[in-house]
Amino acid sequence: MGAIKVHEFTTVDGVVDVPMWTVDYGFPDDLSESIGALTGAASGILLGRTTFEMFAPAWSTRTVEDDPGAPFFNDTRKHVVSATLADAESVWRNSGVLGGYDAGRIRELKEREDGDLYVSGSATLVRALLADGLVDELHLYVYPLAVGTGIRLFPDGAPRTPMSLLGAEALSNGVAHLSYGPAAG
């Protein structure tokens, strides 16, 4: 059985909306290695429909020459949580639709995986996974800016979600990588 490991790019004010602001900070080797550690243990990718629809055109035509992460995103099995998407395979190879969010179905998928399930973005899906105790590791890459508005992983009115700090590291571009797991006992 694998773990569900979530990766989010966020601002100091908690915005995870389409992170175009990350471009200003580059993608240095230590950031690449940190994310590579998450994807390296993954045998599957779990995505919400919106993130899938953003990732598919961006990644499906990339090669390793374009981006060293391209083989992972293109060759790894992608599981899309969506009640409205009918066909993912014709959009991006190695993709399938799980159907609408169902914690039991995701638990079964997690138990079937030989490796971890990697989640990137997918704020709505991640909120549900957190609420159902399905996230084993939450990796927040906190960029040193506040943008004021946008989708937040933990919006106003969200339930209290205690966690345990697993690690913290400062990256060369000023980004803080914070990793959390379920709250201790």
N, C-alpha and C positions, 0 to 999 in steps of 0.2 A: 504494500500500500504506500502510495506517495503522499506528499504534503501539498497543500495549496499555498503557493507563495505569490503574494501580490506585490506589484511594483507600481508606484505612482510618482509622477513628477508633480510637485506642489510648490506653491509660493509660501512665504512665511505667514500670509493671512489665510492659508488653507485652500486656495483655488487649485483645482485639478482640471479645469476646463481646457479644451484643446491647447496644449502647452507650447504655443509658438514662441513664447518668451524664453524658452530654453536655448534658442539659437544664439542669443547674445552671449552665452556662457560657453559655447563650444562643446565638444564631446571628447575630452581628454582621455588618455589611456586608462587612468585609474577609474573613471566612470564606466568606460567600456568593460574593464575587468570586473567591476562590481556587478554590473548587470549580467555579464557573461557567466558569473558564478551562479546566478539564479537560473538562467536559461540552460546552463550546462547539465544540470541535474533533472531537467524537465523532459518528460516523454509526451506531454500534451500541452496545448494552449487552450485556456478557457476564456472566452470573450463574450461581452454583451453585444447586441446587434449593432448599436451605434459605433462602437469602437471597431468591430469587424468591418463595417462599411467604410470606415476611414482607413483602416489598415490595408484592406484588400487591394485597392488601387495603388497605394503607396509601396507595398512590399512585393506584390505578385510579379512584378516585372524586374525587380532588382536581382542582381547577381552578386556573388561574393566579391567581384571586382568593384562593384558599386558600394557595397557595405558588407563587412565581415559577418553581420548578423543575418544577412539574407537567407543563407541555407537553413538556419534554425526556423525562421518564420515561414519559409516556403515548404520545407520538407516535413516539418512536425505536424502531427494531426491537430486540427483546430476544432474545438467544440463550441458552437455558438448557442448562447441562451437567448431564445427569442420565441415569442408567441406569434409573430407576424411574418418572419422570414421563412419562406418555403424551401428554398434551395440555396445552399452555400457552396456546394462543390462546383457549380458552373461559374461562380464568381471568383473563387480562389481554390486551387487544388488542395487536396487533403483536408477539406472542411466539411463538417456536418452540423446539422441543426439538432439541438437537444430538445427543443420545444420551450415553452414558457418556464419561468423559474420554478423549480421544484427541489427543495432541499434534499429530499430523499434520493432523487435521481442523481444529484451531484455527489452525495455521499457514496452511492453505488459506483459512479464513475471514478471517484477518488480511490475506492477500494480495488477497482480493476486495474488501475494504472501501475505499471512497473516502476515508474519514476514519478517526479512531481508534476503538478499542474501549475503552469505559469499563467498569471493574470496580469495584464497591463491595462491601465486606464479602466474603462468599464465601471464608472462610479456607481451607477444604479445596481449593477450586479454585485459589486464589492460591498455596498451597504447591506444587501440581503445576506451575503455570505458571512459578514461580520455578525449580523443579528442572529444568525443560526449557528454561530460558533464553528464555522467551517474553515476559517482562515488560520493557517498554522504560522505564517510569517507575513507581516505587513512591512514592506520596505518603502519608506518615504524618502524621496530625494528632494530635499527642501532647498529651493532656490532663494537667494538672498534679495528678494524684492517682494513688495506687496502690490497687487494690481487692483484691489478694491472691489471688483465685481467678477462674477463668474460662478460656475458650478463648484461647490465645495464637497469634499468627501463626507464631512460631518456638518451638514447645514444646521441652521437654527432650528431648534425643536427636535433634533435627533436624540435618540436615547443615549443615556450614559453608557460608555463602552470602555471599561477598564482594561488595561493591557500591561504586559511586562516588557521592559526594555531588554532587548537581546544584544544590541550593539549600537555604537555611534562612531562615525568616522567623518573627518573633514576631507573633502576632495580638493584637488588642486585648482578647480575653477570656482571655489567658494561655496560649493554646494555641500550641505550636510546630509549624510546618509544615515538615517535613523531606522533601526529595525526593531519591530515589536512582535511579541507572541501573545497568546492568550494570557489573561491575568492568572497569576499563581494562586492556587488553592483557595 
